[in-house]
């Protein structure tokens, strides 16, 4: 299984939102997942969903460890 590069996520900026990550970069964010998906599809019509990771960012500071 291919490892996904995760960028540093600014909780102050993205807290409480959904973000889309592609090639290790945040390519979109919104509070509404449906709006985010439509935005990413418009920006990257050639991208498959295997290339895009959707992440829900918590409002508070949480530490996430990748094992």
Phi, psi and omega in degrees: 000134182286134178281138179262130175286130178250128177282167171287127184255121179282106183295327179296324182276319188251001182304130180083006182244167171263141176233152176249130181242133178218130181054038177077012180233146175282119185252355178183157177206149177192159176283335181257121183299320181298317179296318179298315180298316179297319179297316181291322178296325178289319181290322186229070183295337181275347184285143175264163182288349173287339182268348186244132178247125176261131183229137174265121182266125179292155180289324181266172180284120179228139178265129180245126179251137175258123183256000000 
